[in-house]
Amino acid sequence: MSKVLVVANETVGADELLKELRRLEDEKTSEYYVMVPARPLHERHGTVWSQEGAIEAAEERLEATLEVLRTEGLHADGRVGDMRPMHAIGDALMDFDADMIVISTHPEKRSRWLRLGLVEQAKKRYDVPVIHVVSTGSPVAH
């Protein structure tokens, strides 16, 4: 059984990510651990931000995604993590011994994570395959 850590925020329920997880499941039965950093959606300059609101929003995205994965018969669990995605990945790996990491982002022009070099940092830091999924559409309806 493969153990797959999934890291996503706004794209957590996107079709492209779900398609990739289905592909992985077809290759080998897997256990999935979804990590959603506690970062509010559509964070913009001047937006009022609160940690409680960010956590609550991330929990809602996480629960909706876990419901979709479980409905499809996938063994999935997860939690909300640190708002800094590299810290969230590190925290998740302390609890979940993943043998693969899937990071889902928006396309380069829209992705803060790509501007920060998240995928490349994860590939350098962790000794497991890191798969990058670019999600171009909106999350699927749950």
N, CA, C and O atoms as CSV, one atom per row, in Angstrom:
chain,resi,resn,atom,element,x,y,z
A,1,MET,N,N,0.840,-1.182,0.000
A,1,MET,CA,C,0.000,0.000,0.000
A,1,MET,C,C,0.882,1.241,0.000
A,1,MET,O,O,1.839,1.340,0.768
A,2,SER,N,N,0.552,2.169,-0.858
A,2,SER,CA,C,1.273,3.429,-0.947
A,2,SER,C,C,0.651,4.432,0.035
A,2,SER,O,O,-0.552,4.398,0.292
A,3,LYS,N,N,1.487,5.321,0.575
A,3,LYS,CA,C,1.003,6.359,1.496
A,3,LYS,C,C,1.299,7.714,0.862
A,3,LYS,O,O,2.456,8.099,0.694
A,4,VAL,N,N,0.223,8.431,0.511
A,4,VAL,CA,C,0.339,9.652,-0.271
A,4,VAL,C,C,-0.091,10.864,0.555
A,4,VAL,O,O,-1.226,10.935,1.028
A,5,LEU,N,N,0.828,11.814,0.722
A,5,LEU,CA,C,0.502,13.089,1.354
A,5,LEU,C,C,0.048,14.042,0.259
A,5,LEU,O,O,0.758,14.251,-0.725
A,6,VAL,N,N,-1.133,14.618,0.431
A,6,VAL,CA,C,-1.694,15.567,-0.527
A,6,VAL,C,C,-1.681,16.940,0.134
A,6,VAL,O,O,-2.227,17.119,1.222
A,7,VAL,N,N,-1.052,17.908,-0.533
A,7,VAL,CA,C,-0.964,19.268,-0.003
A,7,VAL,C,C,-1.650,20.201,-0.985
A,7,VAL,O,O,-1.229,20.321,-2.136
A,8,ALA,N,N,-2.709,20.862,-0.527
A,8,ALA,CA,C,-3.463,21.759,-1.401
A,8,ALA,C,C,-4.221,22.762,-0.545
A,8,ALA,O,O,-4.514,22.503,0.623
A,9,ASN,N,N,-4.532,23.898,-1.131
A,9,ASN,CA,C,-5.335,24.894,-0.430
A,9,ASN,C,C,-6.560,25.202,-1.288
A,9,ASN,O,O,-7.562,24.494,-1.192
A,10,GLU,N,N,-6.506,26.225,-2.109
A,10,GLU,CA,C,-7.657,26.570,-2.937
A,10,GLU,C,C,-7.997,25.477,-3.938
A,10,GLU,O,O,-9.155,25.348,-4.336
A,11,THR,N,N,-7.025,24.697,-4.347
A,11,THR,CA,C,-7.231,23.670,-5.377
A,11,THR,C,C,-7.565,22.307,-4.782
A,11,THR,O,O,-7.565,21.303,-5.493
A,12,VAL,N,N,-7.847,22.266,-3.489
A,12,VAL,CA,C,-7.998,20.983,-2.801
A,12,VAL,C,C,-9.087,20.097,-3.398
A,12,VAL,O,O,-8.981,18.873,-3.324
A,13,GLY,N,N,-10.118,20.674,-3.981
A,13,GLY,CA,C,-11.173,19.854,-4.572
A,13,GLY,C,C,-11.223,19.922,-6.078
A,13,GLY,O,O,-12.221,19.531,-6.683
A,14,ALA,N,N,-10.162,20.414,-6.695
A,14,ALA,CA,C,-10.160,20.613,-8.148
A,14,ALA,C,C,-10.139,19.289,-8.903
A,14,ALA,O,O,-9.595,18.289,-8.435
A,15,ASP,N,N,-10.744,19.318,-10.079
A,15,ASP,CA,C,-10.827,18.116,-10.918
A,15,ASP,C,C,-9.457,17.515,-11.218
A,15,ASP,O,O,-9.294,16.296,-11.179
A,16,GLU,N,N,-8.464,18.367,-11.519
A,16,GLU,CA,C,-7.140,17.866,-11.886
A,16,GLU,C,C,-6.502,17.080,-10.745
A,16,GLU,O,O,-5.877,16.044,-10.970
A,17,LEU,N,N,-6.662,17.578,-9.526
A,17,LEU,CA,C,-6.109,16.868,-8.368
A,17,LEU,C,C,-6.830,15.540,-8.165
A,17,LEU,O,O,-6.191,14.510,-7.952
A,18,LEU,N,N,-8.140,15.561,-8.229
A,18,LEU,CA,C,-8.895,14.321,-8.037
A,18,LEU,C,C,-8.564,13.305,-9.129
A,18,LEU,O,O,-8.497,12.105,-8.862
A,19,LYS,N,N,-8.360,13.778,-10.346
A,19,LYS,CA,C,-7.973,12.879,-11.443
A,19,LYS,C,C,-6.627,12.213,-11.147
A,19,LYS,O,O,-6.463,11.013,-11.371
A,20,GLU,N,N,-5.665,12.993,-10.642
A,20,GLU,CA,C,-4.348,12.439,-10.311
A,20,GLU,C,C,-4.452,11.413,-9.186
A,20,GLU,O,O,-3.793,10.375,-9.243
A,21,LEU,N,N,-5.258,11.679,-8.176
A,21,LEU,CA,C,-5.413,10.719,-7.069
A,21,LEU,C,C,-6.078,9.434,-7.544
A,21,LEU,O,O,-5.728,8.345,-7.090
A,22,ARG,N,N,-7.038,9.560,-8.459
A,22,ARG,CA,C,-7.660,8.355,-9.034
A,22,ARG,C,C,-6.628,7.543,-9.813
A,22,ARG,O,O,-6.615,6.315,-9.739
A,23,ARG,N,N,-5.754,8.240,-10.569
A,23,ARG,CA,C,-4.701,7.555,-11.338
A,23,ARG,C,C,-3.765,6.800,-10.399
A,23,ARG,O,O,-3.414,5.648,-10.655
A,24,LEU,N,N,-3.366,7.454,-9.315
A,24,LEU,CA,C,-2.487,6.795,-8.350
A,24,LEU,C,C,-3.170,5.574,-7.732
A,24,LEU,O,O,-2.541,4.534,-7.533
A,25,GLU,N,N,-4.434,5.708,-7.440
A,25,GLU,CA,C,-5.182,4.600,-6.847
A,25,GLU,C,C,-5.277,3.432,-7.819
A,25,GLU,O,O,-5.200,2.275,-7.407
A,26,ASP,N,N,-5.444,3.724,-9.110
A,26,ASP,CA,C,-5.507,2.665,-10.120
A,26,ASP,C,C,-4.191,1.899,-10.200
A,26,ASP,O,O,-4.191,0.692,-10.442
A,27,GLU,N,N,-3.065,2.594,-9.998
A,27,GLU,CA,C,-1.754,1.940,-10.050
A,27,GLU,C,C,-1.495,1.084,-8.822
A,27,GLU,O,O,-0.907,0.007,-8.925
A,28,LYS,N,N,-1.925,1.552,-7.674
A,28,LYS,CA,C,-1.626,0.859,-6.430
A,28,LYS,C,C,-2.559,1.379,-5.344
A,28,LYS,O,O,-2.735,2.590,-5.207
A,29,THR,N,N,-3.147,0.493,-4.587
A,29,THR,CA,C,-4.009,0.920,-3.503
A,29,THR,C,C,-3.221,1.847,-2.577
A,29,THR,O,O,-2.085,1.559,-2.201
A,30,SER,N,N,-3.846,2.954,-2.226
A,30,SER,CA,C,-3.140,3.955,-1.455
A,30,SER,C,C,-3.949,4.425,-0.264
A,30,SER,O,O,-5.169,4.272,-0.203
A,31,GLU,N,N,-3.232,4.997,0.671
A,31,GLU,CA,C,-3.817,5.688,1.806
A,31,GLU,C,C,-3.445,7.153,1.611
A,31,GLU,O,O,-2.290,7.472,1.327
A,32,TYR,N,N,-4.420,8.042,1.761
A,32,TYR,CA,C,-4.205,9.458,1.492
A,32,TYR,C,C,-4.333,10.267,2.775
A,32,TYR,O,O,-5.205,10.017,3.607
A,33,TYR,N,N,-3.439,11.244,2.913
A,33,TYR,CA,C,-3.484,12.176,4.037
A,33,TYR,C,C,-3.466,13.570,3.433
A,33,TYR,O,O,-2.470,13.984,2.839
A,34,VAL,N,N,-4.559,14.286,3.586
A,34,VAL,CA,C,-4.722,15.595,2.969
A,34,VAL,C,C,-4.350,16.671,3.980
A,34,VAL,O,O,-4.912,16.731,5.074
A,35,MET,N,N,-3.395,17.522,3.604
A,35,MET,CA,C,-2.966,18.634,4.449
A,35,MET,C,C,-3.395,19.928,3.774
A,35,MET,O,O,-2.987,20.222,2.650
A,36,VAL,N,N,-4.227,20.699,4.474
A,36,VAL,CA,C,-4.683,21.988,3.968
A,36,VAL,C,C,-4.117,23.071,4.881
A,36,VAL,O,O,-4.547,23.197,6.028
A,37,PRO,N,N,-3.158,23.854,4.387
A,37,PRO,CA,C,-2.628,24.942,5.215
A,37,PRO,C,C,-3.728,25.933,5.603
A,37,PRO,O,O,-4.612,26.233,4.800
A,38,ALA,N,N,-3.667,26.428,6.817
A,38,ALA,CA,C,-4.685,27.348,7.347
A,38,ALA,C,C,-4.456,28.745,6.788
A,38,ALA,O,O,-3.979,29.639,7.488
A,39,ARG,N,N,-4.792,28.911,5.559
A,39,ARG,CA,C,-4.619,30.195,4.889
A,39,ARG,C,C,-5.967,30.528,4.256
A,39,ARG,O,O,-6.567,29.675,3.602
A,40,PRO,N,N,-6.442,31.736,4.437
A,40,PRO,CA,C,-7.765,32.070,3.890
A,40,PRO,C,C,-7.755,32.061,2.372
A,40,PRO,O,O,-6.728,32.315,1.742
A,41,LEU,N,N,-8.899,31.769,1.798
A,41,LEU,CA,C,-9.046,31.867,0.352
A,41,LEU,C,C,-9.004,33.332,-0.051
A,41,LEU,O,O,-9.429,34.204,0.707
A,42,HIS,N,N,-8.502,33.595,-1.221
A,42,HIS,CA,C,-8.518,34.932,-1.804
A,42,HIS,C,C,-7.922,35.979,-0.877
A,42,HIS,O,O,-8.482,37.062,-0.709
A,43,GLU,N,N,-6.797,35.655,-0.283
A,43,GLU,CA,C,-6.112,36.606,0.582
A,43,GLU,C,C,-5.578,37.741,-0.288
A,43,GLU,O,O,-4.810,37.506,-1.221
A,44,ARG,N,N,-5.975,38.935,0.012
A,44,ARG,CA,C,-5.574,40.093,-0.772
A,44,ARG,C,C,-5.153,41.218,0.177
A,44,ARG,O,O,-5.502,41.219,1.357
A,45,HIS,N,N,-4.403,42.165,-0.359
A,45,HIS,CA,C,-4.000,43.329,0.414
A,45,HIS,C,C,-5.255,44.057,0.889
A,45,HIS,O,O,-6.165,44.311,0.100
A,46,GLY,N,N,-5.302,44.385,2.153
A,46,GLY,CA,C,-6.434,45.103,2.707
A,46,GLY,C,C,-7.550,44.212,3.217
A,46,GLY,O,O,-8.499,44.703,3.829
A,47,THR,N,N,-7.457,42.915,2.979
A,47,THR,CA,C,-8.479,41.996,3.455
A,47,THR,C,C,-8.289,41.770,4.951
A,47,THR,O,O,-7.165,41.628,5.432
A,48,VAL,N,N,-9.388,41.741,5.668
A,48,VAL,CA,C,-9.316,41.451,7.096
A,48,VAL,C,C,-9.044,39.967,7.247
A,48,VAL,O,O,-9.751,39.136,6.675
A,49,TRP,N,N,-8.008,39.632,8.026
A,49,TRP,CA,C,-7.603,38.252,8.198
A,49,TRP,C,C,-7.651,37.898,9.672
A,49,TRP,O,O,-7.261,38.699,10.521
A,50,SER,N,N,-8.124,36.710,9.975
A,50,SER,CA,C,-8.048,36.220,11.349
A,50,SER,C,C,-7.638,34.762,11.301
A,50,SER,O,O,-8.030,34.020,10.401
A,51,GLN,N,N,-6.845,34.362,12.283
A,51,GLN,CA,C,-6.402,32.977,12.325
A,51,GLN,C,C,-7.588,32.047,12.461
A,51,GLN,O,O,-7.642,31.005,11.808
A,52,GLU,N,N,-8.539,32.414,13.302
A,52,GLU,CA,C,-9.718,31.568,13.493
A,52,GLU,C,C,-10.485,31.395,12.188
A,52,GLU,O,O,-10.913,30.287,11.863
A,53,GLY,N,N,-10.664,32.490,11.431
A,53,GLY,CA,C,-11.366,32.411,10.149
A,53,GLY,C,C,-10.615,31.563,9.136
A,53,GLY,O,O,-11.220,30.808,8.375
A,54,ALA,N,N,-9.293,31.692,9.130
A,54,ALA,CA,C,-8.477,30.904,8.199
A,54,ALA,C,C,-8.580,29.420,8.521
A,54,ALA,O,O,-8.705,28.595,7.617
A,55,ILE,N,N,-8.530,29.082,9.791
A,55,ILE,CA,C,-8.631,27.678,10.207
A,55,ILE,C,C,-10.006,27.126,9.863
A,55,ILE,O,O,-10.124,26.016,9.344
A,56,GLU,N,N,-11.033,27.893,10.148
A,56,GLU,CA,C,-12.394,27.444,9.858
A,56,GLU,C,C,-12.594,27.211,8.358
A,56,GLU,O,O,-13.180,26.205,7.957
A,57,ALA,N,N,-12.113,28.133,7.537
A,57,ALA,CA,C,-12.244,27.983,6.082
A,57,ALA,C,C,-11.465,26.765,5.593
A,57,ALA,O,O,-11.951,26.017,4.745
A,58,ALA,N,N,-10.261,26.562,6.123
A,58,ALA,CA,C,-9.451,25.402,5.726
A,58,ALA,C,C,-10.128,24.098,6.163
A,58,ALA,O,O,-10.102,23.112,5.426
A,59,GLU,N,N,-10.722,24.089,7.334
A,59,GLU,CA,C,-11.430,22.888,7.803
A,59,GLU,C,C,-12.589,22.540,6.883
A,59,GLU,O,O,-12.830,21.367,6.596
A,60,GLU,N,N,-13.307,23.559,6.421
A,60,GLU,CA,C,-14.422,23.314,5.503
A,60,GLU,C,C,-13.926,22.711,4.192
A,60,GLU,O,O,-14.528,21.768,3.679
A,61,ARG,N,N,-12.827,23.249,3.644
A,61,ARG,CA,C,-12.273,22.702,2.405
A,61,ARG,C,C,-11.788,21.269,2.620
A,61,ARG,O,O,-11.999,20.402,1.772
A,62,LEU,N,N,-11.144,21.031,3.751
A,62,LEU,CA,C,-10.645,19.693,4.060
A,62,LEU,C,C,-11.794,18.695,4.153
A,62,LEU,O,O,-11.748,17.637,3.525
A,63,GLU,N,N,-12.811,19.020,4.920
A,63,GLU,CA,C,-13.929,18.083,5.108
A,63,GLU,C,C,-14.641,17.780,3.797
A,63,GLU,O,O,-15.020,16.636,3.545
A,64,ALA,N,N,-14.825,18.802,2.958
A,64,ALA,CA,C,-15.474,18.584,1.660
A,64,ALA,C,C,-14.635,17.647,0.789
A,64,ALA,O,O,-15.174,16.769,0.116
A,65,THR,N,N,-13.339,17.835,0.806
A,65,THR,CA,C,-12.449,16.992,0.003
A,65,THR,C,C,-12.421,15.565,0.518
A,65,THR,O,O,-12.492,14.620,-0.269
A,66,LEU,N,N,-12.318,15.396,1.835
A,66,LEU,CA,C,-12.317,14.046,2.402
A,66,LEU,C,C,-13.617,13.315,2.063
A,66,LEU,O,O,-13.608,12.113,1.799
A,67,GLU,N,N,-14.719,14.039,2.072
A,67,GLU,CA,C,-16.003,13.434,1.730
A,67,GLU,C,C,-15.996,12.917,0.297
A,67,GLU,O,O,-16.462,11.810,0.028
A,68,VAL,N,N,-15.459,13.734,-0.636
A,68,VAL,CA,C,-15.385,13.313,-2.042
A,68,VAL,C,C,-14.499,12.083,-2.179
A,68,VAL,O,O,-14.881,11.115,-2.837
A,69,LEU,N,N,-13.321,12.109,-1.568
A,69,LEU,CA,C,-12.389,10.978,-1.682
A,69,LEU,C,C,-12.988,9.709,-1.091
A,69,LEU,O,O,-12.880,8.635,-1.684
A,70,ARG,N,N,-13.609,9.823,0.055
A,70,ARG,CA,C,-14.207,8.649,0.709
A,70,ARG,C,C,-15.385,8.117,-0.094
A,70,ARG,O,O,-15.585,6.905,-0.171
A,71,THR,N,N,-16.169,9.014,-0.695
A,71,THR,CA,C,-17.287,8.594,-1.535
A,71,THR,C,C,-16.786,7.768,-2.710
A,71,THR,O,O,-17.469,6.851,-3.166
A,72,GLU,N,N,-15.599,8.091,-3.197
A,72,GLU,CA,C,-15.001,7.338,-4.291
A,72,GLU,C,C,-14.315,6.063,-3.815
A,72,GLU,O,O,-13.713,5.347,-4.615
A,73,GLY,N,N,-14.402,5.775,-2.520
A,73,GLY,CA,C,-13.831,4.546,-1.996
A,73,GLY,C,C,-12.364,4.647,-1.618
A,73,GLY,O,O,-11.724,3.628,-1.359
A,74,LEU,N,N,-11.816,5.863,-1.580
A,74,LEU,CA,C,-10.415,6.028,-1.217
A,74,LEU,C,C,-10.279,6.139,0.295
A,74,LEU,O,O,-11.113,6.753,0.960
A,75,HIS,N,N,-9.224,5.542,0.827
A,75,HIS,CA,C,-8.938,5.640,2.256
A,75,HIS,C,C,-8.247,6.986,2.479
A,75,HIS,O,O,-7.086,7.160,2.108
A,76,ALA,N,N,-8.968,7.945,3.091
A,76,ALA,CA,C,-8.424,9.294,3.226
A,76,ALA,C,C,-8.692,9.868,4.604
A,76,ALA,O,O,-9.758,9.677,5.190
A,77,ASP,N,N,-7.696,10.573,5.097
A,77,ASP,CA,C,-7.795,11.324,6.342
A,77,ASP,C,C,-7.037,12.621,6.115
A,77,ASP,O,O,-6.522,12.848,5.020
A,78,GLY,N,N,-6.960,13.461,7.108
A,78,GLY,CA,C,-6.206,14.688,6.931
A,78,GLY,C,C,-6.440,15.663,8.058
A,78,GLY,O,O,-7.146,15.384,9.028
A,79,ARG,N,N,-5.817,16.825,7.894
A,79,ARG,CA,C,-5.981,17.872,8.889
A,79,ARG,C,C,-5.566,19.211,8.303
A,79,ARG,O,O,-4.984,19.303,7.222
A,80,VAL,N,N,-5.892,20.242,9.068
A,80,VAL,CA,C,-5.480,21.592,8.727
A,80,VAL,C,C,-4.091,21.796,9.308
A,80,VAL,O,O,-3.803,21.370,10.426
A,81,GLY,N,N,-3.234,22.452,8.538
A,81,GLY,CA,C,-1.855,22.650,8.975
A,81,GLY,C,C,-1.455,24.102,9.058
A,81,GLY,O,O,-2.267,25.008,8.870
A,82,ASP,N,N,-0.206,24.297,9.338
A,82,ASP,CA,C,0.413,25.615,9.432
A,82,ASP,C,C,0.145,26.405,8.153
A,82,ASP,O,O,0.089,25.826,7.068
A,83,MET,N,N,-0.020,27.709,8.271
A,83,MET,CA,C,-0.295,28.532,7.090
A,83,MET,C,C,0.887,28.577,6.118
A,83,MET,O,O,0.713,28.912,4.947
A,84,ARG,N,N,2.087,28.240,6.601
A,84,ARG,CA,C,3.269,28.168,5.743
A,84,ARG,C,C,3.350,26.740,5.204
A,84,ARG,O,O,3.565,25.806,5.977
A,85,PRO,N,N,3.184,26.554,3.900
A,85,PRO,CA,C,3.050,25.197,3.354
A,85,PRO,C,C,4.237,24.270,3.630
A,85,PRO,O,O,4.022,23.078,3.849
A,86,MET,N,N,5.478,24.763,3.630
A,86,MET,CA,C,6.611,23.874,3.928
A,86,MET,C,C,6.541,23.375,5.367
A,86,MET,O,O,6.869,22.221,5.643
A,87,HIS,N,N,6.117,24.235,6.277
A,87,HIS,CA,C,5.951,23.798,7.669
A,87,HIS,C,C,4.805,22.804,7.780
A,87,HIS,O,O,4.890,21.833,8.532
A,88,ALA,N,N,3.732,23.046,7.031
A,88,ALA,CA,C,2.592,22.120,7.040
A,88,ALA,C,C,3.019,20.733,6.546
A,88,ALA,O,O,2.610,19.716,7.106
A,89,ILE,N,N,3.841,20.701,5.497
A,89,ILE,CA,C,4.330,19.416,4.984
A,89,ILE,C,C,5.169,18.710,6.044
A,89,ILE,O,O,4.978,17.520,6.296
A,90,GLY,N,N,6.097,19.437,6.666
A,90,GLY,CA,C,6.938,18.845,7.701
A,90,GLY,C,C,6.132,18.295,8.859
A,90,GLY,O,O,6.403,17.201,9.355
A,91,ASP,N,N,5.133,19.062,9.291
A,91,ASP,CA,C,4.268,18.602,10.382
A,91,ASP,C,C,3.511,17.342,9.995
A,91,ASP,O,O,3.398,16.408,10.790
A,92,ALA,N,N,2.991,17.317,8.768
A,92,ALA,CA,C,2.231,16.151,8.315
A,92,ALA,C,C,3.107,14.915,8.270
A,92,ALA,O,O,2.664,13.825,8.631
A,93,LEU,N,N,4.345,15.073,7.831
A,93,LEU,CA,C,5.244,13.922,7.716
A,93,LEU,C,C,5.671,13.376,9.077
A,93,LEU,O,O,6.137,12.239,9.164
A,94,MET,N,N,5.521,14.163,10.132
A,94,MET,CA,C,5.801,13.641,11.475
A,94,MET,C,C,4.722,12.651,11.902
A,94,MET,O,O,4.988,11.721,12.663
A,95,ASP,N,N,3.489,12.861,11.401
A,95,ASP,CA,C,2.353,12.013,11.770
A,95,ASP,C,C,2.037,10.942,10.733
A,95,ASP,O,O,1.428,9.922,11.057
A,96,PHE,N,N,2.445,11.167,9.499
A,96,PHE,CA,C,2.064,10.306,8.386
A,96,PHE,C,C,3.317,10.010,7.572
A,96,PHE,O,O,3.887,10.908,6.953
A,97,ASP,N,N,3.739,8.766,7.574
A,97,ASP,CA,C,4.982,8.352,6.922
A,97,ASP,C,C,4.759,8.160,5.423
A,97,ASP,O,O,4.691,7.034,4.932
A,98,ALA,N,N,4.648,9.270,4.713
A,98,ALA,CA,C,4.321,9.236,3.289
A,98,ALA,C,C,5.484,8.708,2.461
A,98,ALA,O,O,6.649,8.942,2.780
A,99,ASP,N,N,5.146,7.989,1.386
A,99,ASP,CA,C,6.173,7.584,0.434
A,99,ASP,C,C,6.018,8.345,-0.885
A,99,ASP,O,O,6.685,8.045,-1.875
A,100,MET,N,N,5.114,9.343,-0.874
A,100,MET,CA,C,4.913,10.200,-2.036
A,100,MET,C,C,4.199,11.463,-1.558
A,100,MET,O,O,3.370,11.411,-0.649
A,101,ILE,N,N,4.528,12.601,-2.179
A,101,ILE,CA,C,3.861,13.862,-1.878
A,101,ILE,C,C,3.257,14.390,-3.171
A,101,ILE,O,O,3.932,14.452,-4.199
A,102,VAL,N,N,1.979,14.771,-3.119
A,102,VAL,CA,C,1.306,15.397,-4.243
A,102,VAL,C,C,0.977,16.825,-3.816
A,102,VAL,O,O,0.267,17.045,-2.834
A,103,ILE,N,N,1.507,17.799,-4.572
A,103,ILE,CA,C,1.244,19.211,-4.280
A,103,ILE,C,C,0.402,19.768,-5.411
A,103,ILE,O,O,0.781,19.687,-6.579
A,104,SER,N,N,-0.742,20.334,-5.061
A,104,SER,CA,C,-1.645,20.905,-6.049
A,104,SER,C,C,-1.595,22.430,-5.956
A,104,SER,O,O,-1.747,23.006,-4.878
A,105,THR,N,N,-1.380,23.068,-7.102
A,105,THR,CA,C,-1.331,24.531,-7.143
A,105,THR,C,C,-2.159,25.053,-8.315
A,105,THR,O,O,-2.583,24.308,-9.199
A,106,HIS,N,N,-2.368,26.359,-8.277
A,106,HIS,CA,C,-2.901,27.042,-9.449
A,106,HIS,C,C,-1.786,27.117,-10.490
A,106,HIS,O,O,-0.643,26.772,-10.190
A,107,PRO,N,N,-2.102,27.563,-11.712
A,107,PRO,CA,C,-1.052,27.802,-12.704
A,107,PRO,C,C,-0.077,28.873,-12.197
A,107,PRO,O,O,-0.392,29.638,-11.286
A,108,GLU,N,N,1.091,28.907,-12.798
A,108,GLU,CA,C,2.187,29.751,-12.318
A,108,GLU,C,C,1.802,31.215,-12.095
A,108,GLU,O,O,2.197,31.800,-11.087
A,109,LYS,N,N,1.053,31.809,-12.996
A,109,LYS,CA,C,0.692,33.228,-12.861
A,109,LYS,C,C,-0.168,33.498,-11.629
A,109,LYS,O,O,-0.161,34.612,-11.106
A,110,ARG,N,N,-0.906,32.494,-11.162
A,110,ARG,CA,C,-1.824,32.673,-10.036
A,110,ARG,C,C,-1.310,32.089,-8.738
A,110,ARG,O,O,-1.890,32.339,-7.682
A,111,SER,N,N,-0.245,31.323,-8.787
A,111,SER,CA,C,0.153,30.523,-7.634
A,111,SER,C,C,1.221,31.191,-6.769
A,111,SER,O,O,2.360,31.377,-7.199
A,112,ARG,N,N,0.845,31.537,-5.582
A,112,ARG,CA,C,1.796,32.052,-4.595
A,112,ARG,C,C,2.811,30.965,-4.244
A,112,ARG,O,O,3.998,31.252,-4.089
A,113,TRP,N,N,2.354,29.729,-4.120
A,113,TRP,CA,C,3.241,28.621,-3.766
A,113,TRP,C,C,4.341,28.432,-4.801
A,113,TRP,O,O,5.489,28.163,-4.446
A,114,LEU,N,N,4.001,28.569,-6.072
A,114,LEU,CA,C,5.025,28.430,-7.110
A,114,LEU,C,C,5.992,29.605,-7.080
A,114,LEU,O,O,7.193,29.426,-7.283
A,115,ARG,N,N,5.481,30.799,-6.830
A,115,ARG,CA,C,6.377,31.960,-6.712
A,115,ARG,C,C,7.351,31.777,-5.553
A,115,ARG,O,O,8.484,32.256,-5.614
A,116,LEU,N,N,6.919,31.089,-4.500
A,116,LEU,CA,C,7.782,30.823,-3.344
A,116,LEU,C,C,8.688,29.609,-3.557
A,116,LEU,O,O,9.554,29.335,-2.727
A,117,GLY,N,N,8.499,28.878,-4.661
A,117,GLY,CA,C,9.336,27.715,-4.954
A,117,GLY,C,C,8.993,26.483,-4.138
A,117,GLY,O,O,9.859,25.643,-3.897
A,118,LEU,N,N,7.749,26.362,-3.710
A,118,LEU,CA,C,7.343,25.259,-2.836
A,118,LEU,C,C,7.648,23.881,-3.417
A,118,LEU,O,O,8.200,23.028,-2.722
A,119,VAL,N,N,7.303,23.654,-4.664
A,119,VAL,CA,C,7.481,22.317,-5.252
A,119,VAL,C,C,8.963,21.958,-5.283
A,119,VAL,O,O,9.341,20.852,-4.898
A,120,GLU,N,N,9.799,22.880,-5.738
A,120,GLU,CA,C,11.242,22.607,-5.804
A,120,GLU,C,C,11.835,22.411,-4.410
A,120,GLU,O,O,12.682,21.540,-4.213
A,121,GLN,N,N,11.393,23.216,-3.443
A,121,GLN,CA,C,11.884,23.050,-2.070
A,121,GLN,C,C,11.527,21.673,-1.528
A,121,GLN,O,O,12.355,21.014,-0.899
A,122,ALA,N,N,10.299,21.240,-1.770
A,122,ALA,CA,C,9.861,19.925,-1.289
A,122,ALA,C,C,10.671,18.811,-1.940
A,122,ALA,O,O,11.033,17.838,-1.279
A,123,LYS,N,N,10.955,18.948,-3.233
A,123,LYS,CA,C,11.742,17.929,-3.934
A,123,LYS,C,C,13.152,17.830,-3.358
A,123,LYS,O,O,13.711,16.738,-3.259
A,124,LYS,N,N,13.722,18.965,-2.979
A,124,LYS,CA,C,15.076,18.972,-2.411
A,124,LYS,C,C,15.106,18.468,-0.971
A,124,LYS,O,O,16.052,17.791,-0.567
A,125,ARG,N,N,14.080,18.794,-0.204
A,125,ARG,CA,C,14.089,18.491,1.227
A,125,ARG,C,C,13.679,17.064,1.557
A,125,ARG,O,O,14.202,16.482,2.507
A,126,TYR,N,N,12.765,16.495,0.802
A,126,TYR,CA,C,12.212,15.190,1.171
A,126,TYR,C,C,12.655,14.115,0.189
A,126,TYR,O,O,12.688,14.328,-1.022
A,127,ASP,N,N,12.990,12.969,0.736
A,127,ASP,CA,C,13.517,11.862,-0.053
A,127,ASP,C,C,12.402,10.933,-0.523
A,127,ASP,O,O,12.503,9.712,-0.410
A,128,VAL,N,N,11.334,11.536,-1.055
A,128,VAL,CA,C,10.229,10.780,-1.650
A,128,VAL,C,C,9.838,11.507,-2.934
A,128,VAL,O,O,10.105,12.701,-3.070
A,129,PRO,N,N,9.212,10.806,-3.875
A,129,PRO,CA,C,8.765,11.493,-5.092
A,129,PRO,C,C,7.763,12.599,-4.759
A,129,PRO,O,O,6.895,12.428,-3.903
A,130,VAL,N,N,7.897,13.730,-5.445
A,130,VAL,CA,C,6.965,14.844,-5.302
A,130,VAL,C,C,6.315,15.061,-6.664
A,130,VAL,O,O,6.994,15.324,-7.656
A,131,ILE,N,N,5.003,14.947,-6.694
A,131,ILE,CA,C,4.231,15.151,-7.916
A,131,ILE,C,C,3.551,16.504,-7.823
A,131,ILE,O,O,2.899,16.813,-6.826
A,132,HIS,N,N,3.705,17.311,-8.868
A,132,HIS,CA,C,3.061,18.623,-8.915
A,132,HIS,C,C,1.868,18.549,-9.853
A,132,HIS,O,O,2.006,18.163,-11.013
A,133,VAL,N,N,0.701,18.917,-9.352
A,133,VAL,CA,C,-0.522,18.951,-10.148
A,133,VAL,C,C,-0.933,20.413,-10.292
A,133,VAL,O,O,-1.079,21.123,-9.297
A,134,VAL,N,N,-1.117,20.858,-11.531
A,134,VAL,CA,C,-1.596,22.214,-11.780
A,134,VAL,C,C,-3.094,22.127,-12.006
A,134,VAL,O,O,-3.558,21.435,-12.912
A,135,SER,N,N,-3.837,22.829,-11.183
A,135,SER,CA,C,-5.295,22.817,-11.271
A,135,SER,C,C,-5.761,24.153,-11.864
A,135,SER,O,O,-5.558,25.211,-11.270
A,136,THR,N,N,-6.378,24.087,-13.024
A,136,THR,CA,C,-6.765,25.301,-13.733
A,136,THR,C,C,-8.197,25.707,-13.497
A,136,THR,O,O,-8.543,26.874,-13.676
A,137,GLY,N,N,-9.028,24.783,-13.104
A,137,GLY,CA,C,-10.433,25.089,-12.926
A,137,GLY,C,C,-10.788,25.349,-11.478
A,137,GLY,O,O,-9.932,25.357,-10.593
A,138,SER,N,N,-12.043,25.556,-11.267
A,138,SER,CA,C,-12.566,25.743,-9.923
A,138,SER,C,C,-12.717,24.386,-9.262
A,138,SER,O,O,-12.777,23.361,-9.940
A,139,PRO,N,N,-12.779,24.380,-7.931
A,139,PRO,CA,C,-13.023,23.110,-7.242
A,139,PRO,C,C,-14.347,22.505,-7.710
A,139,PRO,O,O,-15.274,23.214,-8.100
A,140,VAL,N,N,-14.403,21.194,-7.659
A,140,VAL,CA,C,-15.638,20.502,-8.027
A,140,VAL,C,C,-16.695,20.790,-6.982
A,140,VAL,O,O,-16.372,21.075,-5.828
A,141,ALA,N,N,-17.938,20.718,-7.372
A,141,ALA,CA,C,-19.028,20.902,-6.415
A,141,ALA,C,C,-19.086,19.698,-5.502
A,141,ALA,O,O,-18.942,18.557,-5.943
A,142,HIS,N,N,-19.294,19.959,-4.246
A,142,HIS,CA,C,-19.314,18.865,-3.261
A,142,HIS,C,C,-20.710,18.633,-2.769
A,142,HIS,O,O,-20.933,17.754,-1.936
